[in-house]
């Protein structure tokens, strides 16, 4: 028996809840030859975890201002400069700390957008200090917050630090071994949400692997990985079981959109291998 985990979003708060349901899982069917379609042995690459970073969220939009940017740009436009000057002059005094949070749309890779969001935040900080040299400013890079070319996501939030909520990234996924599908069918936004959650909540000593058909160097930074290529999640699942010890818990995160069906015999072999290895398997279906 496996444990199937479903993700549910609160319409009121946007928080993610992770209820656990015990169900009998019938595996999807994929074919043989997974290794022939992959660069890495077992269609796997072990990655090095990133920093345990918390997430920043503005509590009250009415007490913040937004500075918008052109596509792939960190140059503050005339209207943005005027809005920023008005906000700093009318809202902030020298006793209150300011937090600047940069964002981007979904165009480009996650790692590129993370850097772009920080460049935007730094430009806004420079402008704030030109308005009020005594201001205390904290920077945060939120990266991409949309799936596509959304102009409203190309922005920087400016607000008092007291109006920023810092929280642990959801969901709180805890496992001994993580297997994350990094195929092109996984959106950058989904991938980033789970990457942040795993980086923050992972136990000390846990191992993180990505399922990939691309050539990814082992121990590459988790933060530098972007979804690309085909899906060989079932083959990676089979192979990663060899790396596990009895009693360990495996967390698999994937949409399981494989083009190659599993034979009935292969299904039985995987299920038997899970039992023989005496491991626990949790699956999050995207």
Phi, psi and omega per residue, in radians:
X1 nan 2.339 3.093
X2 -1.859 2.902 3.076
X3 -1.903 2.090 3.135
X4 -1.713 2.194 -3.109
X5 -1.920 2.262 3.086
X6 -1.944 2.541 3.133
X7 -1.733 2.337 3.119
X8 -2.260 2.382 -3.104
X9 -1.875 2.321 3.060
X10 -1.321 2.206 3.114
X11 -1.161 -0.471 -3.067
X12 -1.442 -0.741 -3.019
X13 -1.935 -0.339 -3.090
X14 1.405 0.025 3.139
X15 -1.247 2.703 -3.130
X16 -1.850 2.251 3.105
X17 -1.943 2.556 -3.071
X18 -2.181 1.376 3.080
X19 -1.230 2.575 -3.126
X20 -1.967 2.219 -3.133
X21 -2.110 2.240 3.077
X22 -1.521 2.075 -3.098
X23 -2.439 2.741 2.996
X24 -1.433 2.110 -3.072
X25 -1.714 2.196 2.996
X26 -1.673 2.028 -3.061
X27 -1.112 2.525 2.952
X28 -1.115 2.773 -3.078
X29 -1.871 2.151 3.054
X30 -2.248 2.947 -3.035
X31 -1.703 -3.083 3.103
X32 -1.341 3.099 3.004
X33 1.406 0.351 -3.138
X34 -0.992 -0.721 -3.103
X35 -1.091 -0.570 3.131
X36 -1.126 -0.391 -3.106
X37 -1.726 0.067 -3.075
X38 -2.114 2.612 3.091
X39 -1.435 -0.774 -3.107
X40 -1.516 2.612 3.069
X41 -1.035 2.237 3.133
X42 1.281 0.181 -3.092
X43 0.993 0.579 -3.053
X44 -2.209 2.618 2.936
X45 -2.490 2.221 3.057
X46 -1.417 2.337 -3.076
X47 -2.005 2.727 3.093
X48 -1.558 2.167 -3.095
X49 -1.048 2.700 3.081
X50 -1.608 -2.947 -3.118
X51 -1.228 2.684 3.084
X52 -1.528 1.451 -3.047
X53 -1.760 2.401 3.045
X54 -1.479 2.921 -3.073
X55 -1.831 2.458 3.092
X56 -1.840 2.370 3.134
X57 -2.447 2.316 3.103
X58 -1.237 2.274 -3.127
X59 -1.325 -0.921 -3.089
X60 -2.151 1.964 -3.131
X61 -1.092 -0.503 -3.115
X62 -1.160 -0.313 -3.129
X63 -1.853 0.371 3.117
X64 -2.364 2.885 3.017
X65 -2.208 2.668 -3.116
X66 -2.056 2.295 3.090
X67 -1.912 2.119 -3.061
X68 -1.737 2.646 -3.070
X69 -2.218 2.751 3.011
X70 -1.297 2.879 -3.135
X71 -0.975 2.274 3.068
X72 0.978 0.618 -3.089
X73 -2.304 2.598 3.030
X74 -2.087 0.309 3.124
X75 -1.493 2.209 -3.140
X76 -1.351 2.188 3.138
X77 -1.382 2.932 -3.071
X78 -1.038 -0.756 -3.132
X79 -1.148 -0.690 3.113
X80 -1.106 -0.720 3.119
X81 -1.097 -0.691 3.131
X82 -1.167 -0.755 3.131
X83 -1.107 -0.700 -3.131
X84 -1.164 -0.756 3.140
X85 -1.070 -0.739 3.137
X86 -1.112 -0.769 -3.102
X87 -1.141 -0.847 -3.103
X88 -1.126 -0.706 -3.089
X89 -1.239 -0.598 -3.027
X90 -1.717 -0.348 -2.986
X91 -1.965 -0.571 -2.935
X92 -1.890 2.371 2.941
X93 -2.049 3.077 -2.994
X94 -1.275 -0.099 3.134
X95 -1.625 -0.126 -3.048
X96 -1.944 2.276 3.125
X97 -1.389 2.500 -3.138
X98 -1.901 2.416 3.014
X99 -1.974 2.305 3.127
X100 -2.016 2.138 -3.107
X101 -2.052 2.114 3.134
X102 -1.642 2.559 -3.142
X103 -2.391 2.881 3.002
X104 -2.460 2.999 2.989
X105 -1.492 -2.966 -3.053
X106 -1.592 0.192 3.133
X107 -1.416 2.218 -3.127
X108 1.721 3.059 -3.127
X109 -1.368 2.812 -3.133
X110 -1.086 -0.785 -3.086
X111 -1.102 -0.687 3.102
X112 -1.129 -0.778 -3.110
X113 -1.172 -0.550 3.083
X114 -1.080 -0.751 3.133
X115 -1.221 -0.659 3.128
X116 -1.127 -0.722 3.138
X117 -1.103 -0.612 3.097
X118 -1.261 -0.654 3.097
X119 -1.079 -0.713 3.108
X120 -1.114 -0.765 3.132
X121 -1.089 -0.705 -3.139
X122 -1.138 -0.677 3.117
X123 -1.115 -0.670 3.120
X124 -1.198 -0.692 3.091
X125 -1.049 -0.768 3.114
X126 -1.017 -0.707 -3.132
X127 -1.196 -0.703 3.119
X128 -1.052 -0.776 -3.112
X129 -1.205 -0.445 3.047
X130 -1.273 -0.463 3.097
X131 -1.445 -0.751 -3.115
X132 -2.418 1.598 -3.096
X133 -1.024 -0.368 -3.104
X134 -1.560 -0.017 -3.069
X135 -1.179 2.535 3.051
X136 -1.783 2.083 -2.999
X137 -2.189 2.292 3.082
X138 -1.937 2.394 -3.106
X139 -1.886 2.498 3.009
X140 -2.457 2.448 3.098
X141 -1.916 1.990 -3.116
X142 -1.612 -0.242 -3.138
X143 1.254 -2.670 -3.047
X144 -1.399 2.471 -3.121
X145 -2.240 0.286 3.071
X146 -2.553 2.872 -3.100
X147 -1.482 -0.398 -2.941
X148 -2.361 -2.786 -3.121
X149 -1.436 1.295 -3.089
X150 -1.727 1.907 -3.110
X151 -1.017 -0.524 -3.112
X152 -1.253 -0.228 3.123
X153 -1.587 -0.172 -3.140
X154 -1.548 1.357 -2.954
X155 -2.612 3.029 2.980
X156 -2.314 2.307 3.025
X157 -1.562 2.343 3.048
X158 -2.174 2.155 -3.135
X159 -2.762 2.976 3.035
X160 -1.206 2.510 3.140
X161 -1.018 -0.538 3.112
X162 -1.133 -0.280 3.136
X163 -1.722 0.178 3.115
X164 -1.877 2.291 3.057
X165 -1.759 2.138 3.110
X166 -1.819 2.154 -3.072
X167 -2.493 2.859 3.126
X168 -1.289 2.332 -3.101
X169 -1.153 2.255 3.085
X170 -1.465 2.862 -0.146
X171 -1.460 2.808 -3.124
X172 -1.467 1.462 -3.097
X173 -1.627 2.136 -3.109
X174 -2.171 2.202 -3.134
X175 -2.716 2.922 3.048
X176 -1.494 -0.606 3.141
X177 -2.344 2.332 3.105
X178 -1.977 2.377 3.030
X179 -2.198 1.944 -3.064
X180 -1.968 2.194 3.074
X181 -1.197 2.149 3.121
X182 -1.992 0.499 -3.140
X183 -1.307 2.889 -3.083
X184 -1.147 -0.280 3.138
X185 -1.355 -0.166 3.098
X186 -1.578 2.242 -3.123
X187 -1.258 2.632 3.107
X188 -1.032 -0.643 -3.109
X189 -1.163 -0.765 3.088
X190 -1.089 -0.830 -3.108
X191 -1.029 -0.749 -3.120
X192 -1.164 -0.682 3.129
X193 -1.034 -0.815 -3.123
X194 -1.268 -0.588 3.092
X195 -1.060 -0.846 3.140
X196 -1.085 -0.738 -3.112
X197 -1.123 -0.765 -3.132
X198 -1.179 -0.779 3.120
X199 -0.987 -0.669 -3.067
X200 -1.400 -0.786 -2.961
X201 -1.656 -0.165 -3.062
X202 -1.039 2.412 3.077
X203 -1.229 2.715 3.054
X204 -1.084 2.303 3.141
X205 1.599 -0.106 3.107
X206 -1.239 2.767 -3.132
X207 -2.063 2.467 -3.103
X208 -2.102 2.210 3.109
X209 -2.181 2.633 2.975
X210 -1.999 2.492 3.010
X211 -1.546 2.122 -3.026
X212 -2.591 2.538 2.990
X213 -1.650 -0.161 -3.124
X214 -1.489 2.925 3.088
X215 -1.500 1.769 -3.128
X216 -2.035 2.171 -3.130
X217 -1.144 2.398 3.090
X218 -1.134 2.522 -3.095
X219 1.206 0.296 3.029
X220 -1.151 2.640 -3.124
X221 -1.084 2.300 3.091
X222 -1.016 -0.621 -3.085
X223 -1.223 -0.271 -3.117
X224 -1.661 -0.003 -3.104
X225 -1.525 2.367 3.040
X226 -2.225 2.526 -3.133
X227 -1.064 2.260 3.138
X228 -2.867 2.655 3.033
X229 1.523 -2.962 -3.083
X230 -1.511 3.102 -3.089
X231 -1.901 2.116 2.992
X232 -2.265 0.793 -3.027
X233 -1.124 -0.618 -3.105
X234 -1.220 -0.690 3.103
X235 -1.145 -0.727 3.100
X236 -1.104 -0.664 3.106
X237 -1.058 -0.826 3.128
X238 -1.029 -0.785 -3.028
X239 -1.250 -0.646 -3.069
X240 -1.235 -0.395 3.104
X241 -1.060 -0.507 3.113
X242 -1.170 -0.349 -3.096
X243 -1.625 0.016 -3.043
X244 -1.821 2.700 3.122
X245 -1.868 2.701 3.119
X246 -0.951 2.373 3.114
X247 1.574 -0.205 3.138
X248 -1.328 2.723 -3.139
X249 -1.938 2.246 3.105
X250 -1.845 2.296 3.045
X251 -1.947 2.117 3.106
X252 -1.917 2.288 3.116
X253 -2.149 2.009 -3.046
X254 -2.884 2.799 2.973
X255 -1.661 -0.109 3.067
X256 0.956 0.588 3.132
X257 -1.512 1.168 3.134
X258 -1.585 2.469 3.138
X259 -1.494 -0.141 -3.004
X260 -2.011 1.934 -3.046
X261 -1.247 2.560 3.096
X262 -1.430 2.382 3.068
X263 -1.336 2.814 3.120
X264 -1.035 -0.670 3.121
X265 -1.130 -0.732 3.123
X266 -1.110 -0.656 3.103
X267 -1.071 -0.780 3.140
X268 -1.124 -0.658 -3.130
X269 -1.138 -0.756 3.137
X270 -1.113 -0.798 -3.125
X271 -1.088 -0.704 3.117
X272 -1.162 -0.673 -3.130
X273 -1.118 -0.669 3.079
X274 -1.065 -0.776 3.139
X275 -1.151 -0.790 -3.094
X276 -1.139 -0.629 3.133
X277 -1.323 -0.255 3.132
X278 0.991 0.810 3.108
X279 -1.971 2.858 3.091
X280 -1.872 2.373 -3.099
X281 -2.133 2.184 3.013
X282 -1.960 2.475 -3.116
X283 -2.239 2.278 2.974
X284 -1.896 1.995 3.108
X285 -1.532 2.152 3.130
X286 -1.486 nan nan
